[in-house]
Amino acid sequence: MATVNEVPLRNDLFWYHFITTFSGVKYTVHIRYNTRMNRYMMDLNDASDNPILSGIPVLIQRNLTGQYSTLSIPAGTFVATDDTGNENQPTQFSFGLNHTLYYIDPTQGT
């Protein structure tokens, strides 16, 4: 069984980063809001802040990193949800209110 972990996204800052652990490995996550695209983008860097993946759109009901499984990325799945059930994409202020980003960790049981 996998463990589902909430990724702590904020809606009061439009460009920030944090260090966290996914599947036992430290990563630096950069989050930025792209006003032209009207969506949040995620960059996944190693613990030393070297880029691994850049410009991943944070969209609901998608495996955000699945197509990059050959890279040195976490073994699990990143997925965003619309917690209202309306299937709306995240907006500028919706994380923490109507949307959540999860990391599903296959290396840890529930």
Buried (B, 14 or more C-beta within 10 A) or exposed (E): EBBBBEBEBEBEEEEEEEEBEBBEBEBBBBBBBEEEEEBBBBBBBBEEEEEBBEEBBBEBEBEBBEEBEEEEBBBBBBBBBBEEEEEEBBBEEBBEEBBBBBBBBEEBEE
